[in-house]
Amino acid sequence: MSDVVIEASGVCKKFKRGEVYGSLRDLVPAITKKVFSQRRSVELQEKEFWALKDVSFQVEKGEAVGIIGPNGAGKSTMLKLFSGILRPNKGHIAVKGRLSALIEVGAGFHPDLTGKENIYLNGAILGMTRKEIDNKLEEIVEFSGLSGLMDTPVKRYSSGMYARLGFSVAAHVNPDLLLVDEVLSVGDMKFQQKCIEKMKSVRDSGSTIIFISHNFESVNILCPKTIFLQNGQIKNIGKTPEVIKEYVNSARSYDGNSHQEVTINNIILADNNNALNGSFIPGDKARISLEISTQRSLKDCLLGFLVHRVTDGISVCDYNLPLDMVEESSKSTPLVIEFDMNLLRGAYAISFHILSHGSTRYLNRTYNAIIFTIEERVSWQGISHLNPVVRKLK
């Protein structure tokens, strides 16, 4: 128990939709009603909803844990409870050690103060002494890349500059626990990579990290363990690649079969031996079997074969294949697509569409029909499997 840095036990948090008071006449009865309903605070009242419901887990010292899920799943609410900004309606939260949080862009900043003045203000809010800030000031400024704007009021900063300065302060507090929300997404690509490297350094120094992001590749790189939140409840806690795969599977969408002209059914991914498979290694042969049903000729149509990496949305390939072998029929026509898995580590999704070449009209779209993973131990980053070999020239 001594190694547990964060513990959530049966945590519930509710909010009220449309809780806006335009006048004192509206506010007074609302406060009165709230005071007299405190004893029923764990029950939902009119217009209330659960942002989190019965959430329980532990995070141990030195762990880096990701939290993923759709918008409105309760991810940011969770971090606000850990940081003390909010209090649970039910359950218990325990946080041990010095905490540093980056939850909202510009949180803890005063718009009329300069960048340098806000470093001292934000550092003090996070528990740093003036001497600690003095010693780390140069390092914080250098990391932010905003040295030329330190004497400028932050109200002149862009949202990306806010994120740069906020993360720079938060990451140099030497925290026992670092909480980072999706705010890094407003930064440019170079700074995001810089932040990931810094968080890896913080993690490797023994600090604990809770990281919320929709960039699954960053979560995969930084966090061995991930929590999947949906509708305010934990759907899964486990190894990051497996949890990401479950989340993507839960978001599958099939809208193609709503079209009556043509449908795509019985989509199956297999290896070269025709064995069902959902995990491959770079260079493997793969085949997809599917059936197309149509009431019209598809000689002027193309079958779209699209692959993207689900961890960051990068498109791997986008092929349009001829369908002139599919004749007009009410019965299903079985097809096979064979291809090489020239991919590196990650989770990938395959989508399909049928496009009428003449009219450029989609007759069918089937998103994320197949989810699969590539497992390998050579590279952590990248997409293509180029199979490089180094040898000495004679």
C-alpha positions as CSV (number, residue, x, y, z in Angstrom):
1,M,0.0,0.0,0.0
2,S,3.0,2.3,0.6
3,D,3.8,2.4,-3.1
4,V,0.3,3.6,-4.1
5,V,0.4,7.2,-5.2
6,I,-3.3,7.5,-6.4
7,E,-6.3,5.6,-5.2
8,A,-9.8,6.0,-6.4
9,S,-12.5,4.0,-4.6
10,G,-16.1,4.0,-5.8
11,V,-15.8,7.6,-7.0
12,C,-18.9,9.2,-8.4
13,K,-19.3,12.8,-9.7
14,K,-22.4,14.3,-11.1
15,F,-23.2,17.6,-12.8
16,K,-26.4,19.5,-13.7
17,R,-27.3,20.4,-17.3
18,G,-28.0,24.0,-18.0
19,E,-27.0,25.3,-14.5
20,V,-26.8,29.0,-15.5
21,Y,-28.2,31.8,-13.3
22,G,-29.0,35.0,-15.1
23,S,-30.2,36.9,-12.0
24,L,-30.3,37.0,-8.2
25,R,-33.9,35.9,-8.4
26,D,-32.8,32.6,-10.1
27,L,-29.7,32.1,-7.9
28,V,-31.3,32.3,-4.4
29,P,-33.9,29.5,-4.9
30,A,-31.2,27.4,-6.6
31,I,-28.9,27.7,-3.5
32,T,-31.8,27.1,-1.1
33,K,-32.8,23.9,-3.0
34,K,-29.2,22.7,-3.0
35,V,-28.7,23.2,0.7
36,F,-31.9,21.3,1.6
37,S,-31.0,18.4,-0.9
38,Q,-27.5,17.7,0.5
39,R,-28.6,14.6,2.2
40,R,-29.6,13.1,-1.1
41,S,-26.4,14.2,-2.9
42,V,-25.7,10.7,-4.1
43,E,-29.0,10.5,-6.0
44,L,-29.6,12.1,-9.3
45,Q,-31.9,15.1,-9.2
46,E,-33.7,16.8,-12.1
47,K,-31.4,17.5,-15.1
48,E,-28.4,15.9,-13.4
49,F,-26.2,13.2,-14.9
50,W,-23.2,11.1,-13.8
51,A,-19.9,12.3,-15.3
52,L,-18.2,9.5,-13.3
53,K,-19.9,6.5,-11.7
54,D,-18.3,4.0,-9.4
55,V,-14.8,4.4,-10.6
56,S,-12.1,2.5,-8.7
57,F,-8.4,1.9,-9.5
58,Q,-4.9,2.4,-8.1
59,V,-1.7,3.8,-9.6
60,E,1.6,2.9,-8.0
61,K,4.8,5.0,-7.7
62,G,6.7,5.3,-11.0
63,E,3.8,4.2,-13.2
64,A,2.8,6.0,-16.4
65,V,-0.9,5.5,-17.0
66,G,-2.9,6.7,-19.9
67,I,-6.6,7.5,-19.9
68,I,-8.5,7.3,-23.2
69,G,-12.1,7.4,-24.2
70,P,-14.5,9.5,-26.3
71,N,-15.4,13.1,-25.6
72,G,-17.6,13.3,-22.5
73,A,-16.3,10.0,-21.1
74,G,-15.2,11.7,-17.8
75,K,-11.4,11.9,-18.5
76,S,-10.9,15.6,-17.6
77,T,-13.3,15.3,-14.7
78,M,-11.1,12.5,-13.3
79,L,-8.0,14.7,-13.4
80,K,-9.8,17.6,-11.8
81,L,-10.8,15.3,-8.9
82,F,-7.2,14.2,-8.5
83,S,-5.9,17.7,-8.5
84,G,-8.5,18.9,-5.9
85,I,-10.4,21.3,-8.3
86,L,-13.5,19.2,-7.9
87,R,-14.8,16.9,-5.0
88,P,-16.6,13.6,-5.6
89,N,-20.2,13.2,-4.6
90,K,-19.5,9.7,-3.5
91,G,-16.4,7.6,-2.9
92,H,-12.9,8.3,-1.8
93,I,-9.8,9.7,-3.5
94,A,-6.3,9.6,-2.0
95,V,-3.3,11.4,-3.6
96,K,0.2,11.1,-2.1
97,G,3.1,13.5,-2.7
98,R,3.7,16.7,-4.6
99,L,1.3,17.1,-7.5
100,S,1.8,19.1,-10.7
101,A,-1.1,19.4,-13.2
102,L,-1.6,20.8,-16.7
103,I,-5.4,20.5,-17.2
104,E,-6.6,23.6,-19.0
105,V,-4.7,26.0,-21.3
106,G,-3.9,29.1,-19.3
107,A,-5.0,27.7,-16.0
108,G,-3.0,29.5,-13.2
109,F,-2.0,32.4,-15.5
110,H,-2.9,36.0,-15.1
111,P,-3.4,37.6,-18.6
112,D,-2.0,41.0,-17.6
113,L,1.3,39.6,-16.2
114,T,4.3,38.8,-18.4
115,G,5.5,35.3,-19.2
116,K,8.3,35.6,-16.6
117,E,5.9,36.9,-13.9
118,N,3.5,34.0,-14.7
119,I,6.2,31.5,-14.3
120,Y,6.6,32.7,-10.7
121,L,2.8,32.8,-10.2
122,N,2.2,29.4,-11.6
123,G,5.2,27.9,-9.9
124,A,4.0,29.1,-6.5
125,I,0.5,27.7,-7.2
126,L,2.1,24.3,-7.9
127,G,4.0,24.5,-4.6
128,M,7.5,25.7,-5.6
129,T,9.4,28.1,-3.5
130,R,10.8,31.3,-5.0
131,K,14.3,29.9,-4.6
132,E,13.3,26.8,-6.5
133,I,11.8,28.9,-9.3
134,D,14.9,31.1,-9.4
135,N,17.1,28.0,-9.8
136,K,14.9,26.5,-12.6
137,L,13.9,29.8,-14.4
138,E,16.5,29.6,-17.2
139,E,15.7,25.9,-17.8
140,I,11.9,26.6,-17.9
141,V,12.3,29.4,-20.3
142,E,14.7,27.5,-22.6
143,F,12.3,24.5,-22.7
144,S,9.3,26.6,-23.6
145,G,11.1,28.2,-26.5
146,L,9.6,31.6,-25.6
147,S,12.7,33.5,-24.4
148,G,11.9,36.4,-26.7
149,L,8.4,36.8,-25.2
150,M,9.2,36.6,-21.4
151,D,8.5,40.4,-21.0
152,T,5.2,40.3,-23.0
153,P,1.8,39.9,-21.2
154,V,0.5,36.4,-21.8
155,K,-2.8,37.8,-23.1
156,R,-0.8,38.4,-26.3
157,Y,0.1,34.7,-26.4
158,S,-1.5,32.1,-28.7
159,S,-3.1,29.0,-27.2
160,G,0.0,27.0,-28.3
161,M,2.2,29.5,-26.4
162,Y,0.1,29.1,-23.3
163,A,0.5,25.3,-23.5
164,R,4.2,25.7,-24.0
165,L,4.7,27.8,-20.9
166,G,2.2,25.9,-18.8
167,F,3.8,22.5,-19.5
168,S,7.3,23.9,-19.1
169,V,6.5,25.0,-15.5
170,A,4.5,21.9,-14.6
171,A,7.3,19.5,-15.8
172,H,10.0,21.3,-13.9
173,V,8.3,21.2,-10.5
174,N,10.0,17.8,-9.8
175,P,6.6,16.4,-9.0
176,D,5.8,13.0,-7.4
177,L,2.7,13.0,-9.6
178,L,2.3,14.7,-13.0
179,L,-1.2,15.1,-14.5
180,V,-1.4,16.1,-18.1
181,D,-4.6,16.6,-20.1
182,E,-5.1,16.9,-23.9
183,V,-3.9,20.5,-23.8
184,L,-0.7,19.5,-25.5
185,S,-2.7,19.0,-28.7
186,V,-2.6,22.8,-29.3
187,G,1.2,22.8,-29.5
188,D,3.1,22.2,-32.7
189,M,4.4,18.8,-33.7
190,K,8.0,19.5,-32.6
191,F,6.9,20.7,-29.2
192,Q,4.6,17.8,-28.6
193,Q,7.5,15.4,-29.3
194,K,9.6,17.4,-26.9
195,C,6.9,17.1,-24.2
196,I,6.7,13.3,-24.7
197,E,10.5,13.0,-24.2
198,K,10.3,15.2,-21.1
199,M,7.5,13.1,-19.7
200,K,9.5,10.0,-20.3
201,S,12.4,11.6,-18.4
202,V,10.0,12.5,-15.5
203,R,8.7,8.9,-15.5
204,D,12.2,7.4,-15.6
205,S,13.2,9.5,-12.6
206,G,10.6,7.7,-10.5
207,S,7.7,10.1,-10.8
208,T,4.1,9.0,-11.6
209,I,2.3,10.2,-14.7
210,I,-1.4,10.3,-15.6
211,F,-1.7,11.2,-19.3
212,I,-5.0,12.0,-21.1
213,S,-4.7,12.1,-24.9
214,H,-6.6,11.3,-28.1
215,N,-3.1,10.7,-29.7
216,F,-2.9,7.0,-29.1
217,E,0.6,6.8,-30.5
218,S,1.8,9.1,-27.7
219,V,-0.1,7.1,-25.1
220,N,1.4,3.9,-26.5
221,I,5.0,5.3,-26.3
222,L,4.7,6.8,-22.8
223,C,2.3,4.5,-20.9
224,P,2.6,0.8,-20.5
225,K,-0.9,0.7,-18.8
226,T,-4.0,2.5,-19.9
227,I,-7.6,3.0,-18.6
228,F,-10.5,3.1,-21.1
229,L,-13.3,5.3,-19.9
230,Q,-16.8,5.3,-21.5
231,N,-19.9,7.0,-20.2
232,G,-18.2,7.8,-16.9
233,Q,-17.3,4.2,-16.2
234,I,-14.2,2.1,-16.6
235,K,-14.5,-0.3,-19.5
236,N,-11.0,-1.8,-19.2
237,I,-7.7,-1.4,-17.5
238,G,-4.7,-3.2,-18.9
239,K,-1.8,-3.2,-21.3
240,T,-1.9,-0.1,-23.6
241,P,-2.0,-1.8,-27.0
242,E,-4.9,-4.1,-25.9
243,V,-6.9,-1.3,-24.4
244,I,-6.4,0.9,-27.5
245,K,-7.6,-2.0,-29.7
246,E,-10.7,-2.4,-27.5
247,Y,-11.5,1.3,-27.7
248,V,-11.1,1.4,-31.5
249,N,-13.3,-1.8,-31.8
250,S,-16.0,-0.1,-29.7
251,A,-16.0,2.9,-32.2
252,R,-16.5,0.8,-35.3
253,S,-19.1,2.2,-37.7
254,Y,-20.9,0.5,-40.6
255,D,-23.1,2.9,-42.6
256,G,-22.6,1.2,-46.0
257,N,-25.3,-1.5,-45.5
258,S,-27.9,1.2,-45.2
259,H,-27.5,1.6,-49.0
260,Q,-29.8,-0.8,-50.9
261,E,-27.8,-0.8,-54.2
262,V,-24.7,-2.5,-52.8
263,T,-23.6,-4.1,-49.5
264,I,-20.3,-5.4,-48.1
265,N,-20.6,-8.3,-45.7
266,N,-18.7,-11.1,-44.0
267,I,-15.4,-9.3,-43.9
268,I,-12.7,-11.6,-42.5
269,L,-9.0,-11.0,-42.0
270,A,-6.7,-14.1,-42.2
271,D,-3.1,-14.9,-42.6
272,N,-1.5,-16.6,-45.6
273,N,-2.6,-20.0,-44.4
274,N,-6.2,-18.7,-44.3
275,A,-6.3,-18.9,-40.5
276,L,-8.2,-16.1,-38.8
277,N,-5.8,-13.6,-37.3
278,G,-5.8,-10.2,-35.7
279,S,-2.1,-9.9,-34.9
280,F,0.8,-9.9,-37.4
281,I,4.5,-9.3,-37.6
282,P,6.2,-7.0,-40.2
283,G,6.4,-8.7,-43.6
284,D,3.6,-11.2,-43.1
285,K,1.2,-12.1,-45.9
286,A,-2.4,-11.4,-45.3
287,R,-5.8,-11.8,-47.0
288,I,-9.2,-10.3,-46.6
289,S,-12.3,-12.2,-47.7
290,L,-15.6,-10.3,-48.2
291,E,-18.8,-10.6,-50.1
292,I,-20.5,-7.9,-52.2
293,S,-24.2,-7.9,-53.0
294,T,-25.5,-5.7,-55.7
295,Q,-28.6,-5.1,-57.8
296,R,-26.6,-3.2,-60.5
297,S,-23.5,-3.7,-62.5
298,L,-20.3,-2.5,-60.8
299,K,-18.1,-2.3,-64.0
300,D,-17.8,1.4,-63.6
301,C,-17.1,1.2,-59.8
302,L,-14.0,1.0,-57.7
303,L,-13.5,-0.8,-54.3
304,G,-11.7,1.5,-51.9
305,F,-9.2,-0.2,-49.6
306,L,-8.0,2.2,-46.9
307,V,-5.6,1.5,-44.0
308,H,-4.8,4.0,-41.3
309,R,-3.0,3.7,-38.0
310,V,-5.5,4.2,-35.2
311,T,-3.0,5.5,-32.7
312,D,-2.6,8.8,-34.5
313,G,-4.9,8.6,-37.6
314,I,-2.0,8.6,-40.1
315,S,-3.1,7.2,-43.5
316,V,-1.0,4.2,-44.5
317,C,-2.5,3.5,-47.9
318,D,-5.6,4.4,-49.9
319,Y,-6.2,2.2,-52.9
320,N,-9.1,2.1,-55.4
321,L,-9.3,-1.4,-56.9
322,P,-11.4,-2.3,-60.0
323,L,-14.7,-4.2,-59.5
324,D,-15.4,-5.2,-63.1
325,M,-15.5,-8.8,-62.1
326,V,-18.7,-8.3,-60.0
327,E,-21.7,-8.8,-62.2
328,E,-25.2,-7.5,-61.6
329,S,-26.9,-10.0,-59.3
330,S,-29.0,-10.2,-56.2
331,K,-26.6,-12.9,-54.8
332,S,-23.3,-12.3,-53.0
333,T,-20.1,-12.3,-54.9
334,P,-17.1,-13.5,-52.8
335,L,-13.8,-11.6,-53.2
336,V,-10.3,-11.9,-51.8
337,I,-7.8,-9.1,-51.3
338,E,-4.2,-10.3,-50.8
339,F,-1.5,-7.9,-49.5
340,D,1.7,-7.7,-47.5
341,M,1.9,-6.4,-44.0
342,N,4.8,-4.0,-44.6
343,L,4.0,-2.2,-41.4
344,L,5.7,-1.5,-38.1
345,R,4.4,-1.7,-34.5
346,G,0.9,-0.3,-33.9
347,A,-2.8,-0.8,-34.2
348,Y,-4.4,-0.4,-37.6
349,A,-7.9,-0.1,-39.1
350,I,-9.1,-1.1,-42.5
351,S,-12.1,0.7,-44.1
352,F,-13.8,0.1,-47.4
353,H,-16.0,2.0,-49.9
354,I,-17.5,1.4,-53.3
355,L,-17.3,4.4,-55.6
356,S,-19.1,5.0,-58.8
357,H,-16.3,6.2,-61.0
358,G,-18.5,8.0,-63.5
359,S,-20.7,9.9,-61.0
360,T,-18.1,10.1,-58.2
361,R,-20.9,8.9,-55.9
362,Y,-20.3,6.5,-52.9
363,L,-22.6,3.5,-53.1
364,N,-21.2,2.1,-49.8
365,R,-18.9,3.2,-47.0
366,T,-17.8,0.8,-44.2
367,Y,-15.5,2.4,-41.7
368,N,-13.1,0.5,-39.4
369,A,-14.4,-2.8,-40.6
370,I,-11.2,-4.6,-39.5
371,I,-8.9,-3.8,-36.6
372,F,-5.5,-5.5,-36.3
373,T,-2.2,-5.0,-34.6
374,I,1.5,-5.4,-35.7
375,E,3.8,-6.7,-33.1
376,E,7.6,-6.3,-33.4
377,R,10.6,-5.6,-31.2
378,V,12.9,-3.7,-33.5
379,S,11.4,-0.2,-33.8
380,W,9.1,1.9,-31.7
381,Q,8.1,4.4,-34.2
382,G,7.3,4.7,-37.9
383,I,4.8,3.0,-40.3
384,S,6.5,1.2,-43.2
385,H,8.4,-2.0,-42.9
386,L,11.3,-1.5,-45.3
387,N,13.3,-4.5,-44.0
388,P,16.6,-2.6,-44.0
389,V,19.8,-4.7,-43.9
390,V,23.3,-3.4,-43.2
391,R,26.3,-5.3,-44.4
392,K,30.0,-4.7,-45.0
393,L,31.2,-4.2,-48.5
394,K,34.0,-6.5,-49.6
